[in-house]
Amino acid sequence: MSDTYYVKTLGGLEITNDNVTVNIVELFGKQLVNLLQVLLFHSEKPVQKDELIDIPRQESKNPSSALKF
Protein backbone atom coordinates (compact mmCIF):
# COMPACT_ATOMS: atom_id res chain seq x y z
CA MET A 1 0.00 0.00 0.00
CA SER A 2 1.31 3.41 -1.00
CA ASP A 3 1.99 6.15 1.55
CA THR A 4 0.40 8.70 -0.79
CA TYR A 5 -3.24 9.62 -0.34
CA TYR A 6 -5.18 11.93 -2.65
CA VAL A 7 -8.05 13.90 -1.13
CA LYS A 8 -10.73 15.45 -3.34
CA THR A 9 -12.84 18.04 -1.51
CA LEU A 10 -14.73 19.75 -4.33
CA GLY A 11 -18.02 18.17 -5.31
CA GLY A 12 -17.97 15.83 -2.34
CA LEU A 13 -15.17 14.20 -0.40
CA GLU A 14 -13.15 11.28 -1.76
CA ILE A 15 -9.90 9.72 -0.60
CA THR A 16 -7.82 7.66 -3.04
CA ASN A 17 -4.89 5.33 -2.33
CA ASP A 18 -3.45 2.77 -4.76
CA ASN A 19 -6.29 3.37 -7.26
CA VAL A 20 -8.91 2.61 -4.59
CA THR A 21 -11.32 5.51 -4.09
CA VAL A 22 -13.59 5.82 -1.07
CA ASN A 23 -16.54 8.21 -1.22
CA ILE A 24 -16.65 9.62 2.31
CA VAL A 25 -20.11 11.18 1.83
CA GLU A 26 -21.62 7.76 1.10
CA LEU A 27 -19.74 6.22 4.01
CA PHE A 28 -20.40 8.80 6.76
CA GLY A 29 -23.10 11.17 5.49
CA LYS A 30 -23.14 14.80 4.40
CA GLN A 31 -23.26 16.36 7.89
CA LEU A 32 -20.06 14.72 9.08
CA VAL A 33 -18.37 15.46 5.76
CA ASN A 34 -19.26 19.15 6.09
CA LEU A 35 -17.68 19.16 9.54
CA LEU A 36 -14.54 17.40 8.30
CA GLN A 37 -14.19 19.78 5.35
CA VAL A 38 -14.35 22.83 7.62
CA LEU A 39 -11.76 21.35 9.98
CA LEU A 40 -9.44 20.49 7.06
CA PHE A 41 -9.87 23.94 5.51
CA HIS A 42 -9.04 25.65 8.82
CA SER A 43 -6.32 23.20 9.86
CA GLU A 44 -3.87 26.00 10.67
CA LYS A 45 -6.11 27.72 13.23
CA PRO A 46 -8.75 26.86 15.81
CA VAL A 47 -12.38 26.85 14.70
CA GLN A 48 -14.91 28.55 16.99
CA LYS A 49 -17.57 26.26 18.45
CA ASP A 50 -20.36 28.54 17.18
CA GLU A 51 -19.13 27.98 13.63
CA LEU A 52 -19.06 24.21 14.16
CA ILE A 53 -22.56 24.18 15.64
CA ASP A 54 -24.00 25.85 12.53
CA ILE A 55 -22.44 23.41 10.04
CA PRO A 56 -25.00 20.57 10.17
CA ARG A 57 -27.92 22.97 9.82
CA GLN A 58 -26.68 24.84 6.75
CA GLU A 59 -28.11 22.39 4.21
CA SER A 60 -30.80 20.76 6.30
CA LYS A 61 -34.46 20.84 5.24
CA ASN A 62 -35.38 20.63 8.93
CA PRO A 63 -32.73 22.62 10.88
CA SER A 64 -34.29 21.96 14.29
CA SER A 65 -33.63 18.21 13.96
CA ALA A 66 -30.35 18.37 12.04
CA LEU A 67 -28.36 16.98 14.97
CA LYS A 68 -30.73 14.12 15.78
CA PHE A 69 -29.66 10.69 14.59
PQR file of N, CA, C, O and H, with PARSE charges and radii, in Angstrom:
ATOM      1  N   MET A   1       0.839  -1.175   0.000 -0.4000 1.5000
ATOM      2  CA  MET A   1       0.000   0.000   0.000 -0.0000 2.0000
ATOM      3  C   MET A   1       0.885   1.239   0.000  0.5500 1.7000
ATOM      4  O   MET A   1       1.850   1.332   0.758 -0.5500 1.4000
ATOM      5  N   SER A   2       0.546   2.172  -0.848 -0.4000 1.5000
ATOM      6  CA  SER A   2       1.306   3.407  -1.001 -0.0000 2.0000
ATOM      7  C   SER A   2       1.091   4.330   0.194  0.5500 1.7000
ATOM      8  O   SER A   2       0.041   4.295   0.836 -0.5500 1.4000
ATOM      9  H   SER A   2      -0.239   2.097  -1.464  0.4000 1.0000
ATOM     10  N   ASP A   3       2.097   5.155   0.487 -0.4000 1.5000
ATOM     11  CA  ASP A   3       1.988   6.148   1.550 -0.0000 2.0000
ATOM     12  C   ASP A   3       1.344   7.433   1.061  0.5500 1.7000
ATOM     13  O   ASP A   3       1.170   8.369   1.841 -0.5500 1.4000
ATOM     14  H   ASP A   3       2.950   5.184  -0.034  0.4000 1.0000
ATOM     15  N   THR A   4       0.985   7.497  -0.215 -0.4000 1.5000
ATOM     16  CA  THR A   4       0.405   8.702  -0.791 -0.0000 2.0000
ATOM     17  C   THR A   4      -1.111   8.572  -0.870  0.5500 1.7000
ATOM     18  O   THR A   4      -1.642   7.618  -1.437 -0.5500 1.4000
ATOM     19  H   THR A   4       1.126   6.736  -0.849  0.4000 1.0000
ATOM     20  N   TYR A   5      -1.786   9.544  -0.294 -0.4000 1.5000
ATOM     21  CA  TYR A   5      -3.241   9.617  -0.345 -0.0000 2.0000
ATOM     22  C   TYR A   5      -3.630  10.876  -1.097  0.5500 1.7000
ATOM     23  O   TYR A   5      -3.010  11.925  -0.925 -0.5500 1.4000
ATOM     24  H   TYR A   5      -1.354  10.319   0.168  0.4000 1.0000
ATOM     25  N   TYR A   6      -4.646  10.773  -1.921 -0.4000 1.5000
ATOM     26  CA  TYR A   6      -5.176  11.927  -2.646 -0.0000 2.0000
ATOM     27  C   TYR A   6      -6.560  12.223  -2.084  0.5500 1.7000
ATOM     28  O   TYR A   6      -7.407  11.336  -1.984 -0.5500 1.4000
ATOM     29  H   TYR A   6      -5.150   9.921  -2.061  0.4000 1.0000
ATOM     30  N   VAL A   7      -6.776  13.486  -1.718 -0.4000 1.5000
ATOM     31  CA  VAL A   7      -8.049  13.897  -1.133 -0.0000 2.0000
ATOM     32  C   VAL A   7      -8.719  14.889  -2.070  0.5500 1.7000
ATOM     33  O   VAL A   7      -8.145  15.926  -2.405 -0.5500 1.4000
ATOM     34  H   VAL A   7      -6.088  14.207  -1.799  0.4000 1.0000
ATOM     35  N   LYS A   8      -9.928  14.567  -2.488 -0.4000 1.5000
ATOM     36  CA  LYS A   8     -10.728  15.453  -3.338 -0.0000 2.0000
ATOM     37  C   LYS A   8     -11.818  16.052  -2.463  0.5500 1.7000
ATOM     38  O   LYS A   8     -12.613  15.322  -1.871 -0.5500 1.4000
ATOM     39  H   LYS A   8     -10.393  13.725  -2.216  0.4000 1.0000
ATOM     40  N   THR A   9     -11.859  17.393  -2.378 -0.4000 1.5000
ATOM     41  CA  THR A   9     -12.842  18.037  -1.512 -0.0000 2.0000
ATOM     42  C   THR A   9     -13.903  18.821  -2.269  0.5500 1.7000
ATOM     43  O   THR A   9     -14.893  19.239  -1.670 -0.5500 1.4000
ATOM     44  H   THR A   9     -11.214  17.986  -2.859  0.4000 1.0000
ATOM     45  N   LEU A  10     -13.728  19.028  -3.551 -0.4000 1.5000
ATOM     46  CA  LEU A  10     -14.727  19.754  -4.328 -0.0000 2.0000
ATOM     47  C   LEU A  10     -15.716  18.769  -4.931  0.5500 1.7000
ATOM     48  O   LEU A  10     -15.326  17.767  -5.530 -0.5500 1.4000
ATOM     49  H   LEU A  10     -12.923  18.688  -4.038  0.4000 1.0000
ATOM     50  N   GLY A  11     -16.992  19.063  -4.768 -0.4000 1.5000
ATOM     51  CA  GLY A  11     -18.015  18.172  -5.308 -0.0000 2.0000
ATOM     52  C   GLY A  11     -18.187  16.913  -4.488  0.5500 1.7000
ATOM     53  O   GLY A  11     -18.601  15.880  -5.015 -0.5500 1.4000
ATOM     54  H   GLY A  11     -17.308  19.877  -4.282  0.4000 1.0000
ATOM     55  N   GLY A  12     -17.879  16.985  -3.225 -0.4000 1.5000
ATOM     56  CA  GLY A  12     -17.969  15.832  -2.339 -0.0000 2.0000
ATOM     57  C   GLY A  12     -16.634  15.639  -1.649  0.5500 1.7000
ATOM     58  O   GLY A  12     -15.792  16.537  -1.664 -0.5500 1.4000
ATOM     59  H   GLY A  12     -17.543  17.824  -2.797  0.4000 1.0000
ATOM     60  N   LEU A  13     -16.436  14.507  -1.059 -0.4000 1.5000
ATOM     61  CA  LEU A  13     -15.168  14.203  -0.405 -0.0000 2.0000
ATOM     62  C   LEU A  13     -14.797  12.770  -0.735  0.5500 1.7000
ATOM     63  O   LEU A  13     -15.527  11.835  -0.405 -0.5500 1.4000
ATOM     64  H   LEU A  13     -17.120  13.778  -1.047  0.4000 1.0000
ATOM     65  N   GLU A  14     -13.649  12.604  -1.393 -0.4000 1.5000
ATOM     66  CA  GLU A  14     -13.149  11.282  -1.756 -0.0000 2.0000
ATOM     67  C   GLU A  14     -11.682  11.171  -1.371  0.5500 1.7000
ATOM     68  O   GLU A  14     -10.926  12.137  -1.478 -0.5500 1.4000
ATOM     69  H   GLU A  14     -13.056  13.364  -1.661  0.4000 1.0000
ATOM     70  N   ILE A  15     -11.292   9.998  -0.927 -0.4000 1.5000
ATOM     71  CA  ILE A  15      -9.898   9.717  -0.602 -0.0000 2.0000
ATOM     72  C   ILE A  15      -9.465   8.533  -1.458  0.5500 1.7000
ATOM     73  O   ILE A  15     -10.139   7.504  -1.504 -0.5500 1.4000
ATOM     74  H   ILE A  15     -11.907   9.213  -0.840  0.4000 1.0000
ATOM     75  N   THR A  16      -8.317   8.695  -2.143 -0.4000 1.5000
ATOM     76  CA  THR A  16      -7.816   7.657  -3.042 -0.0000 2.0000
ATOM     77  C   THR A  16      -6.419   7.231  -2.613  0.5500 1.7000
ATOM     78  O   THR A  16      -5.570   8.062  -2.292 -0.5500 1.4000
ATOM     79  H   THR A  16      -7.769   9.530  -2.106  0.4000 1.0000
ATOM     80  N   ASN A  17      -6.196   5.912  -2.612 -0.4000 1.5000
ATOM     81  CA  ASN A  17      -4.889   5.329  -2.327 -0.0000 2.0000
ATOM     82  C   ASN A  17      -4.769   4.066  -3.158  0.5500 1.7000
ATOM     83  O   ASN A  17      -5.649   3.206  -3.122 -0.5500 1.4000
ATOM     84  H   ASN A  17      -6.886   5.237  -2.873  0.4000 1.0000
ATOM     85  N   ASP A  18      -3.683   3.951  -3.907 -0.4000 1.5000
ATOM     86  CA  ASP A  18      -3.451   2.771  -4.757 -0.0000 2.0000
ATOM     87  C   ASP A  18      -4.652   2.466  -5.663  0.5500 1.7000
ATOM     88  O   ASP A  18      -5.094   1.321  -5.758 -0.5500 1.4000
ATOM     89  H   ASP A  18      -2.967   4.650  -3.937  0.4000 1.0000
ATOM     90  N   ASN A  19      -5.166   3.499  -6.319 -0.4000 1.5000
ATOM     91  CA  ASN A  19      -6.288   3.371  -7.255 -0.0000 2.0000
ATOM     92  C   ASN A  19      -7.583   2.874  -6.613  0.5500 1.7000
ATOM     93  O   ASN A  19      -8.493   2.437  -7.317 -0.5500 1.4000
ATOM     94  H   ASN A  19      -4.807   4.429  -6.242  0.4000 1.0000
ATOM     95  N   VAL A  20      -7.672   2.937  -5.293 -0.4000 1.5000
ATOM     96  CA  VAL A  20      -8.909   2.611  -4.587 -0.0000 2.0000
ATOM     97  C   VAL A  20      -9.475   3.916  -4.047  0.5500 1.7000
ATOM     98  O   VAL A  20      -8.834   4.596  -3.246 -0.5500 1.4000
ATOM     99  H   VAL A  20      -6.932   3.292  -4.721  0.4000 1.0000
ATOM    100  N   THR A  21     -10.687   4.262  -4.494 -0.4000 1.5000
ATOM    101  CA  THR A  21     -11.318   5.513  -4.087 -0.0000 2.0000
ATOM    102  C   THR A  21     -12.479   5.222  -3.147  0.5500 1.7000
ATOM    103  O   THR A  21     -13.318   4.364  -3.420 -0.5500 1.4000
ATOM    104  H   THR A  21     -11.208   3.709  -5.145  0.4000 1.0000
ATOM    105  N   VAL A  22     -12.512   5.949  -2.039 -0.4000 1.5000
ATOM    106  CA  VAL A  22     -13.591   5.820  -1.067 -0.0000 2.0000
ATOM    107  C   VAL A  22     -14.366   7.128  -1.047  0.5500 1.7000
ATOM    108  O   VAL A  22     -13.790   8.193  -0.821 -0.5500 1.4000
ATOM    109  H   VAL A  22     -11.830   6.646  -1.818  0.4000 1.0000
ATOM    110  N   ASN A  23     -15.665   7.050  -1.282 -0.4000 1.5000
ATOM    111  CA  ASN A  23     -16.536   8.214  -1.220 -0.0000 2.0000
ATOM    112  C   ASN A  23     -16.963   8.389   0.234  0.5500 1.7000
ATOM    113  O   ASN A  23     -17.772   7.619   0.750 -0.5500 1.4000
ATOM    114  H   ASN A  23     -16.133   6.185  -1.465  0.4000 1.0000
ATOM    115  N   ILE A  24     -16.414   9.403   0.883 -0.4000 1.5000
ATOM    116  CA  ILE A  24     -16.650   9.616   2.305 -0.0000 2.0000
ATOM    117  C   ILE A  24     -18.092  10.035   2.584  0.5500 1.7000
ATOM    118  O   ILE A  24     -18.640   9.699   3.635 -0.5500 1.4000
ATOM    119  H   ILE A  24     -15.757  10.029   0.464  0.4000 1.0000
ATOM    120  N   VAL A  25     -18.714  10.768   1.650 -0.4000 1.5000
ATOM    121  CA  VAL A  25     -20.113  11.180   1.834 -0.0000 2.0000
ATOM    122  C   VAL A  25     -21.016   9.951   1.938  0.5500 1.7000
ATOM    123  O   VAL A  25     -21.885   9.891   2.808 -0.5500 1.4000
ATOM    124  H   VAL A  25     -18.269  11.040   0.797  0.4000 1.0000
ATOM    125  N   GLU A  26     -20.817   8.982   1.064 -0.4000 1.5000
ATOM    126  CA  GLU A  26     -21.625   7.757   1.101 -0.0000 2.0000
ATOM    127  C   GLU A  26     -21.354   6.955   2.368  0.5500 1.7000
ATOM    128  O   GLU A  26     -22.250   6.296   2.894 -0.5500 1.4000
ATOM    129  H   GLU A  26     -20.112   9.030   0.357  0.4000 1.0000
ATOM    130  N   LEU A  27     -20.130   7.011   2.850 -0.4000 1.5000
ATOM    131  CA  LEU A  27     -19.741   6.224   4.011 -0.0000 2.0000
ATOM    132  C   LEU A  27     -20.241   6.824   5.321  0.5500 1.7000
ATOM    133  O   LEU A  27     -20.743   6.102   6.183 -0.5500 1.4000
ATOM    134  H   LEU A  27     -19.402   7.547   2.422  0.4000 1.0000
ATOM    135  N   PHE A  28     -20.105   8.155   5.477 -0.4000 1.5000
ATOM    136  CA  PHE A  28     -20.402   8.796   6.760 -0.0000 2.0000
ATOM    137  C   PHE A  28     -21.562   9.781   6.736  0.5500 1.7000
ATOM    138  O   PHE A  28     -22.058  10.156   7.798 -0.5500 1.4000
ATOM    139  H   PHE A  28     -19.697   8.741   4.776  0.4000 1.0000
ATOM    140  N   GLY A  29     -22.008  10.209   5.574 -0.4000 1.5000
ATOM    141  CA  GLY A  29     -23.101  11.170   5.494 -0.0000 2.0000
ATOM    142  C   GLY A  29     -22.611  12.598   5.300  0.5500 1.7000
ATOM    143  O   GLY A  29     -21.468  12.930   5.613 -0.5500 1.4000
ATOM    144  H   GLY A  29     -21.605   9.905   4.710  0.4000 1.0000
ATOM    145  N   LYS A  30     -23.490  13.423   4.782 -0.4000 1.5000
ATOM    146  CA  LYS A  30     -23.142  14.796   4.402 -0.0000 2.0000
ATOM    147  C   LYS A  30     -22.808  15.676   5.606  0.5500 1.7000
ATOM    148  O   LYS A  30     -21.908  16.512   5.514 -0.5500 1.4000
ATOM    149  H   LYS A  30     -24.419  13.153   4.527  0.4000 1.0000
ATOM    150  N   GLN A  31     -23.504  15.512   6.725 -0.4000 1.5000
ATOM    151  CA  GLN A  31     -23.259  16.361   7.890 -0.0000 2.0000
ATOM    152  C   GLN A  31     -21.846  16.186   8.432  0.5500 1.7000
ATOM    153  O   GLN A  31     -21.162  17.169   8.714 -0.5500 1.4000
ATOM    154  H   GLN A  31     -24.235  14.834   6.799  0.4000 1.0000
ATOM    155  N   LEU A  32     -21.410  14.952   8.576 -0.4000 1.5000
ATOM    156  CA  LEU A  32     -20.059  14.715   9.082 -0.0000 2.0000
ATOM    157  C   LEU A  32     -19.000  15.148   8.075  0.5500 1.7000
ATOM    158  O   LEU A  32     -17.922  15.600   8.461 -0.5500 1.4000
ATOM    159  H   LEU A  32     -21.966  14.153   8.347  0.4000 1.0000
ATOM    160  N   VAL A  33     -19.300  15.011   6.799 -0.4000 1.5000
ATOM    161  CA  VAL A  33     -18.368  15.458   5.763 -0.0000 2.0000
ATOM    162  C   VAL A  33     -18.233  16.974   5.795  0.5500 1.7000
ATOM    163  O   VAL A  33     -17.126  17.496   5.657 -0.5500 1.4000
ATOM    164  H   VAL A  33     -20.175  14.643   6.486  0.4000 1.0000
ATOM    165  N   ASN A  34     -19.336  17.686   5.973 -0.4000 1.5000
ATOM    166  CA  ASN A  34     -19.259  19.146   6.088 -0.0000 2.0000
ATOM    167  C   ASN A  34     -18.364  19.552   7.249  0.5500 1.7000
ATOM    168  O   ASN A  34     -17.549  20.465   7.119 -0.5500 1.4000
ATOM    169  H   ASN A  34     -20.235  17.262   6.085  0.4000 1.0000
ATOM    170  N   LEU A  35     -18.513  18.882   8.375 -0.4000 1.5000
ATOM    171  CA  LEU A  35     -17.678  19.165   9.541 -0.0000 2.0000
ATOM    172  C   LEU A  35     -16.209  18.885   9.234  0.5500 1.7000
ATOM    173  O   LEU A  35     -15.347  19.708   9.545 -0.5500 1.4000
ATOM    174  H   LEU A  35     -19.175  18.140   8.480  0.4000 1.0000
ATOM    175  N   LEU A  36     -15.919  17.756   8.641 -0.4000 1.5000
ATOM    176  CA  LEU A  36     -14.545  17.398   8.298 -0.0000 2.0000
ATOM    177  C   LEU A  36     -13.932  18.387   7.315  0.5500 1.7000
ATOM    178  O   LEU A  36     -12.765  18.750   7.454 -0.5500 1.4000
ATOM    179  H   LEU A  36     -16.619  17.088   8.389  0.4000 1.0000
ATOM    180  N   GLN A  37     -14.704  18.827   6.322 -0.4000 1.5000
ATOM    181  CA  GLN A  37     -14.191  19.783   5.345 -0.0000 2.0000
ATOM    182  C   GLN A  37     -13.834  21.111   6.001  0.5500 1.7000
ATOM    183  O   GLN A  37     -12.811  21.709   5.664 -0.5500 1.4000
ATOM    184  H   GLN A  37     -15.653  18.532   6.209  0.4000 1.0000
ATOM    185  N   VAL A  38     -14.651  21.577   6.922 -0.4000 1.5000
ATOM    186  CA  VAL A  38     -14.346  22.834   7.622 -0.0000 2.0000
ATOM    187  C   VAL A  38     -13.082  22.675   8.455  0.5500 1.7000
ATOM    188  O   VAL A  38     -12.228  23.561   8.455 -0.5500 1.4000
ATOM    189  H   VAL A  38     -15.481  21.092   7.196  0.4000 1.0000
ATOM    190  N   LEU A  39     -12.952  21.567   9.158 -0.4000 1.5000
ATOM    191  CA  LEU A  39     -11.756  21.348   9.976 -0.0000 2.0000
ATOM    192  C   LEU A  39     -10.498  21.236   9.114  0.5500 1.7000
ATOM    193  O   LEU A  39      -9.445  21.748   9.495 -0.5500 1.4000
ATOM    194  H   LEU A  39     -13.646  20.847   9.158  0.4000 1.0000
ATOM    195  N   LEU A  40     -10.592  20.578   7.963 -0.4000 1.5000
ATOM    196  CA  LEU A  40      -9.443  20.491   7.058 -0.0000 2.0000
ATOM    197  C   LEU A  40      -9.083  21.854   6.481  0.5500 1.7000
ATOM    198  O   LEU A  40      -7.906  22.201   6.384 -0.5500 1.4000
ATOM    199  H   LEU A  40     -11.448  20.163   7.653  0.4000 1.0000
ATOM    200  N   PHE A  41     -10.097  22.624   6.099 -0.4000 1.5000
ATOM    201  CA  PHE A  41      -9.874  23.944   5.509 -0.0000 2.0000
ATOM    202  C   PHE A  41      -9.216  24.894   6.507  0.5500 1.7000
ATOM    203  O   PHE A  41      -8.390  25.723   6.125 -0.5500 1.4000
ATOM    204  H   PHE A  41     -11.053  22.342   6.178  0.4000 1.0000
ATOM    205  N   HIS A  42      -9.577  24.777   7.775 -0.4000 1.5000
ATOM    206  CA  HIS A  42      -9.043  25.648   8.823 -0.0000 2.0000
ATOM    207  C   HIS A  42      -8.002  24.915   9.670  0.5500 1.7000
ATOM    208  O   HIS A  42      -7.899  25.173  10.870 -0.5500 1.4000
ATOM    209  H   HIS A  42     -10.248  24.104   8.085  0.4000 1.0000
ATOM    210  N   SER A  43      -7.249  24.031   9.085 -0.4000 1.5000
ATOM    211  CA  SER A  43      -6.325  23.197   9.861 -0.0000 2.0000
ATOM    212  C   SER A  43      -5.201  23.977  10.533  0.5500 1.7000
ATOM    213  O   SER A  43      -4.563  23.467  11.453 -0.5500 1.4000
ATOM    214  H   SER A  43      -7.333  23.822   8.111  0.4000 1.0000
ATOM    215  N   GLU A  44      -4.953  25.193  10.092 -0.4000 1.5000
ATOM    216  CA  GLU A  44      -3.869  25.997  10.666 -0.0000 2.0000
ATOM    217  C   GLU A  44      -4.320  26.847  11.847  0.5500 1.7000
ATOM    218  O   GLU A  44      -3.488  27.475  12.503 -0.5500 1.4000
ATOM    219  H   GLU A  44      -5.472  25.608   9.344  0.4000 1.0000
ATOM    220  N   LYS A  45      -5.626  26.879  12.131 -0.4000 1.5000
ATOM    221  CA  LYS A  45      -6.112  27.719  13.226 -0.0000 2.0000
ATOM    222  C   LYS A  45      -7.313  27.054  13.886  0.5500 1.7000
ATOM    223  O   LYS A  45      -7.983  26.222  13.274 -0.5500 1.4000
ATOM    224  H   LYS A  45      -6.301  26.368  11.599  0.4000 1.0000
ATOM    225  N   PRO A  46      -7.583  27.423  15.135 -0.5600 1.5000
ATOM    226  CA  PRO A  46      -8.751  26.856  15.815  0.2800 2.0000
ATOM    227  C   PRO A  46     -10.054  27.335  15.168  0.5500 1.7000
ATOM    228  O   PRO A  46     -10.124  28.442  14.634 -0.5500 1.4000
ATOM    229  N   VAL A  47     -11.065  26.501  15.224 -0.4000 1.5000
ATOM    230  CA  VAL A  47     -12.385  26.854  14.703 -0.0000 2.0000
ATOM    231  C   VAL A  47     -13.299  27.086  15.904  0.5500 1.7000
ATOM    232  O   VAL A  47     -13.357  26.266  16.820 -0.5500 1.4000
ATOM    233  H   VAL A  47     -11.009  25.602  15.658  0.4000 1.0000
ATOM    234  N   GLN A  48     -14.011  28.210  15.887 -0.4000 1.5000
ATOM    235  CA  GLN A  48     -14.906  28.552  16.986 -0.0000 2.0000
ATOM    236  C   GLN A  48     -16.064  27.557  17.064  0.5500 1.7000
ATOM    237  O   GLN A  48     -16.561  27.092  16.039 -0.5500 1.4000
ATOM    238  H   GLN A  48     -13.964  28.876  15.143  0.4000 1.0000
ATOM    239  N   LYS A  49     -16.489  27.236  18.282 -0.4000 1.5000
ATOM    240  CA  LYS A  49     -17.572  26.258  18.448 -0.0000 2.0000
ATOM    241  C   LYS A  49     -18.874  26.731  17.819  0.5500 1.7000
ATOM    242  O   LYS A  49     -19.649  25.907  17.333 -0.5500 1.4000
ATOM    243  H   LYS A  49     -16.085  27.613  19.116  0.4000 1.0000
ATOM    244  N   ASP A  50     -19.137  28.037  17.813 -0.4000 1.5000
ATOM    245  CA  ASP A  50     -20.361  28.543  17.178 -0.0000 2.0000
ATOM    246  C   ASP A  50     -20.378  28.236  15.685  0.5500 1.7000
ATOM    247  O   ASP A  50     -21.431  27.941  15.119 -0.5500 1.4000
ATOM    248  H   ASP A  50     -18.507  28.706  18.208  0.4000 1.0000
ATOM    249  N   GLU A  51     -19.218  28.308  15.054 -0.4000 1.5000
ATOM    250  CA  GLU A  51     -19.128  27.985  13.629 -0.0000 2.0000
ATOM    251  C   GLU A  51     -19.384  26.491  13.399  0.5500 1.7000
ATOM    252  O   GLU A  51     -20.041  26.111  12.431 -0.5500 1.4000
ATOM    253  H   GLU A  51     -18.363  28.548  15.514  0.4000 1.0000
ATOM    254  N   LEU A  52     -18.865  25.660  14.287 -0.4000 1.5000
ATOM    255  CA  LEU A  52     -19.062  24.215  14.157 -0.0000 2.0000
ATOM    256  C   LEU A  52     -20.514  23.815  14.402  0.5500 1.7000
ATOM    257  O   LEU A  52     -21.026  22.899  13.758 -0.5500 1.4000
ATOM    258  H   LEU A  52     -18.331  25.969  15.074  0.4000 1.0000
ATOM    259  N   ILE A  53     -21.171  24.494  15.325 -0.4000 1.5000
ATOM    260  CA  ILE A  53     -22.562  24.175  15.643 -0.0000 2.0000
ATOM    261  C   ILE A  53     -23.469  24.443  14.451  0.5500 1.7000
ATOM    262  O   ILE A  53     -24.441  23.718  14.237 -0.5500 1.4000
ATOM    263  H   ILE A  53     -20.756  25.238  15.849  0.4000 1.0000
ATOM    264  N   ASP A  54     -23.162  25.479  13.671 -0.4000 1.5000
ATOM    265  CA  ASP A  54     -24.005  25.853  12.533 -0.0000 2.0000
ATOM    266  C   ASP A  54     -23.812  24.963  11.308  0.5500 1.7000
ATOM    267  O   ASP A  54     -24.655  24.981  10.411 -0.5500 1.4000
ATOM    268  H   ASP A  54     -22.373  26.068  13.844  0.4000 1.0000
ATOM    269  N   ILE A  55     -22.751  24.201  11.242 -0.4000 1.5000
ATOM    270  CA  ILE A  55     -22.439  23.411  10.044 -0.0000 2.0000
ATOM    271  C   ILE A  55     -23.532  22.409   9.676  0.5500 1.7000
ATOM    272  O   ILE A  55     -23.960  22.405   8.522 -0.5500 1.4000
ATOM    273  H   ILE A  55     -22.067  24.186  11.970  0.4000 1.0000
ATOM    274  N   PRO A  56     -24.005  21.565  10.582 -0.5600 1.5000
ATOM    275  CA  PRO A  56     -25.000  20.566  10.166  0.2800 2.0000
ATOM    276  C   PRO A  56     -26.316  21.172   9.707  0.5500 1.7000
ATOM    277  O   PRO A  56     -27.051  20.537   8.950 -0.5500 1.4000
ATOM    278  N   ARG A  57     -26.628  22.369  10.142 -0.4000 1.5000
ATOM    279  CA  ARG A  57     -27.917  22.974   9.822 -0.0000 2.0000
ATOM    280  C   ARG A  57     -27.908  23.753   8.519  0.5500 1.7000
ATOM    281  O   ARG A  57     -28.975  24.133   8.036 -0.5500 1.4000
ATOM    282  H   ARG A  57     -26.031  22.885  10.757  0.4000 1.0000
ATOM    283  N   GLN A  58     -26.761  24.004   7.939 -0.4000 1.5000
ATOM    284  CA  GLN A  58     -26.679  24.843   6.749 -0.0000 2.0000
ATOM    285  C   GLN A  58     -27.475  24.286   5.580  0.5500 1.7000
ATOM    286  O   GLN A  58     -28.117  25.054   4.862 -0.5500 1.4000
ATOM    287  H   GLN A  58     -25.894  23.695   8.332  0.4000 1.0000
ATOM    288  N   GLU A  59     -27.455  22.996   5.370 -0.4000 1.5000
ATOM    289  CA  GLU A  59     -28.110  22.394   4.210 -0.0000 2.0000
ATOM    290  C   GLU A  59     -29.316  21.542   4.586  0.5500 1.7000
ATOM    291  O   GLU A  59     -29.872  20.838   3.743 -0.5500 1.4000
ATOM    292  H   GLU A  59     -26.934  22.373   5.953  0.4000 1.0000
ATOM    293  N   SER A  60     -29.715  21.606   5.840 -0.4000 1.5000
ATOM    294  CA  SER A  60     -30.799  20.756   6.302 -0.0000 2.0000
ATOM    295  C   SER A  60     -32.164  21.324   5.918  0.5500 1.7000
ATOM    296  O   SER A  60     -32.383  22.534   5.972 -0.5500 1.4000
ATOM    297  H   SER A  60     -29.263  22.177   6.525  0.4000 1.0000
ATOM    298  N   LYS A  61     -33.080  20.429   5.527 -0.4000 1.5000
ATOM    299  CA  LYS A  61     -34.457  20.836   5.245 -0.0000 2.0000
ATOM    300  C   LYS A  61     -35.212  21.089   6.546  0.5500 1.7000
ATOM    301  O   LYS A  61     -36.194  21.830   6.568 -0.5500 1.4000
ATOM    302  H   LYS A  61     -32.901  19.446   5.483  0.4000 1.0000
ATOM    303  N   ASN A  62     -34.748  20.467   7.628 -0.4000 1.5000
ATOM    304  CA  ASN A  62     -35.376  20.628   8.930 -0.0000 2.0000
ATOM    305  C   ASN A  62     -34.290  20.964   9.950  0.5500 1.7000
ATOM    306  O   ASN A  62     -33.831  20.073  10.664 -0.5500 1.4000
ATOM    307  H   ASN A  62     -33.950  19.865   7.610  0.4000 1.0000
ATOM    308  N   PRO A  63     -33.865  22.239  10.038 -0.5600 1.5000
ATOM    309  CA  PRO A  63     -32.731  22.616  10.879  0.2800 2.0000
ATOM    310  C   PRO A  63     -32.891  22.259  12.347  0.5500 1.7000
ATOM    311  O   PRO A  63     -31.894  21.993  13.019 -0.5500 1.4000
ATOM    312  N   SER A  64     -34.107  22.243  12.865 -0.4000 1.5000
ATOM    313  CA  SER A  64     -34.291  21.955  14.286 -0.0000 2.0000
ATOM    314  C   SER A  64     -33.952  20.512  14.642  0.5500 1.7000
ATOM    315  O   SER A  64     -33.674  20.219  15.805 -0.5500 1.4000
ATOM    316  H   SER A  64     -34.917  22.459  12.320  0.4000 1.0000
ATOM    317  N   SER A  65     -33.971  19.611  13.671 -0.4000 1.5000
ATOM    318  CA  SER A  65     -33.634  18.214  13.957 -0.0000 2.0000
ATOM    319  C   SER A  65     -32.361  17.771  13.248  0.5500 1.7000
ATOM    320  O   SER A  65     -32.127  16.572  13.098 -0.5500 1.4000
ATOM    321  H   SER A  65     -34.197  19.849  12.727  0.4000 1.0000
ATOM    322  N   ALA A  66     -31.548  18.706  12.816 -0.4000 1.5000
ATOM    323  CA  ALA A  66     -30.350  18.368  12.042 -0.0000 2.0000
ATOM    324  C   ALA A  66     -29.359  17.534  12.839  0.5500 1.7000
ATOM    325  O   ALA A  66     -28.617  16.740  12.261 -0.5500 1.4000
ATOM    326  H   ALA A  66     -31.739  19.680  12.938  0.4000 1.0000
ATOM    327  N   LEU A  67     -29.335  17.702  14.159 -0.4000 1.5000
ATOM    328  CA  LEU A  67     -28.361  16.978  14.967 -0.0000 2.0000
ATOM    329  C   LEU A  67     -28.915  15.684  15.554  0.5500 1.7000
ATOM    330  O   LEU A  67     -28.199  14.981  16.268 -0.5500 1.4000
ATOM    331  H   LEU A  67     -29.937  18.348  14.629  0.4000 1.0000
ATOM    332  N   LYS A  68     -30.154  15.361  15.275 -0.4000 1.5000
ATOM    333  CA  LYS A  68     -30.734  14.122  15.783 -0.0000 2.0000
ATOM    334  C   LYS A  68     -30.401  12.974  14.843  0.5500 1.7000
ATOM    335  O   LYS A  68     -30.507  13.110  13.624 -0.5500 1.4000
ATOM    336  H   LYS A  68     -30.736  15.932  14.695  0.4000 1.0000
ATOM    337  N   PHE A  69     -30.002  11.853  15.410 -0.4000 1.5000
ATOM    338  CA  PHE A  69     -29.660  10.694  14.595 -0.0000 2.0000
ATOM    339  C   PHE A  69     -30.660   9.593  14.809  0.5500 1.7000
ATOM    340  O   PHE A  69     -30.542   8.526  14.207 -0.5500 1.4000
ATOM    341  H   PHE A  69     -29.917  11.743  16.400  0.4000 1.0000
TER
END
